[in-house]
Amino acid sequence: MNGYMGDMDDIDRDETMELQGFVPKEPSSEELEKSRQRYRERLELYKKFGYDREKAIEFVVDSAEPIEEPVLDVGTGSGLTAVELARRGHHVTSVDISDDALQTAYVNAKAAQVADRIAFKLIDGMSLPFEARHFKLVTMVNVLHHLEEFVPLLREISRVLSPEGKLLVADFTEEGFDIIERVLRSEGNDHSRGGGHTIDDVAEVIHKHGMQCKLRDARFHEQVLVALKVSH
């Protein structure tokens, strides 16, 4: 991943946005129905192993309430967080480094009939091409454990977060990781924890990046941390 690139002037920022844009492929009605069916099947599979994905994502997003826009979802993956935010009526900028992930997220958002509220961008979270102090909420859900290093990402998030804006970080509990790993093994896959970073690691350094931890909680096999950007 790229390192921190700091502030850019408006022209460079616009050009970067254009270069890193994402144009989704429109799914057919058959593909949308397959997406809905796949979503239902995955819900049931995870429930079988003891993880209720719907309750988990509702709990995670509830932790950030009240929510103000604009909202940024970093490392959107299959789009669960962005879709839940959009279901609640919010408009979301959703970024990921993988175009395959963004396409999956787009199809999921179309299947949930909320794609018109989500702007999907192919962007590395370590180098966010957005103006400083722009977002009122930044979410990063089940991303932390994939990262080899997270401090540059915190730095970028702090830069684009407005004064009094919120950062919501969530990741699995140890029991949650065990469930995810058992689910994936049942499908012949595995699950890497990357650098092995935890919510505790974020809590230890969040103050160094202009934010203060305001909430810690754990339910439905998810841990959450909500931090507030310190106003200067």
Beta strands, then each sheet from edge to edge (+ up, - down):
strand 1: 71-74
strand 2: 92-96
strand 3: 118-122
strand 4: 135-141
strand 5: 161-172
strand 6: 211-219
strand 7: 222-229
sheet 1: 3+ 2+ 1+ 4+ 5+ 7- 6+
end
